[in-house]
């Protein structure tokens, strides 16, 4: 959780100000700690849904969180692009989010098959549920934080 919180703090600082200071890093890390916590809770729910995982619950959650690598790389690259190119660069980086989205589906599905020992059908259902919960939380947060729906209406008009 500390790594994810620090990653978010560094990237938010870089994309917003182009630099990172210790006070900014601490403030952002504390402010965004809820994101890694949500990831842990969602992962724990997924692990709890299995009958006989190959490893213990804590290790299984840790393994699933390691699957965050594609998103970690995307967050870092989006922060650098937005710091160097401004808002137009960040819009382009949003399109690149399709890669970690696809990779996350594959990682969660493989995790369900290999670590949780689910059937292919069970792995598919768990992957769908995991991604639906994660996506719903992200959409609700974005709606509350930045008024997502009016922005979508603006893009479509």
C-alpha positions, 0 to 999 in steps of 0.5 A, a space after each residue: 500500500 505504501 508503494 502505491 500511495 507513493 506512486 500516486 503522490 509522485 505522479 500527481 505532484 509531477 503532473 500538477 506542478 512538474 516537480 515533487 517536494 517532500 511536503 507535497 509528497 507527504 500531503 498527496 500520499 496521505 490524501 490518496 491513501 484511500 486508492 490503495 486501500 480500496 485495491 486491497 479491499 477489492 482484492 480481499 473480496 476476490 480472494 475470499 470468493 475462492 474455496 481453496 486458493 494455492 496460497 494463503 489469503 494475505 499472499 494471494 492479495 499481495 500477488 493480485 496487487 502485483 498485477 498493478 504493474 501495467 497501471 503503475 507504468 501508465 500512471 508514471 508515463 501519463 504524469 511525465 507526458 502531462 508535465 512535458 506536453 500539458 493537457 493535450 499530452 494527457 489526452 493522448 495518454 488517456 488513449 494509452 490506458 487501453 493497454 493496461 485495461 486489457 492487461 488487467 483483465 488478462 492478469 485477473 483472469 489468470 490469477 483466478 485460474 492459477 492462484 484461486 484455482 477456479 474453473 474457467 467459467 468461475 475465473 471469467 465471472 470473478 474477473 467480470 465482477 472484479 473489473 465491474 466493482 473497480 470501474 464503478 468505484 472509479 466512475 463514481 469517484 470521477 463523477 463526484 470529483 470532477 463532474 464526469 457526466 457533464 464532461 462526457 456530454 460536452 465531449 459528445 456534443 
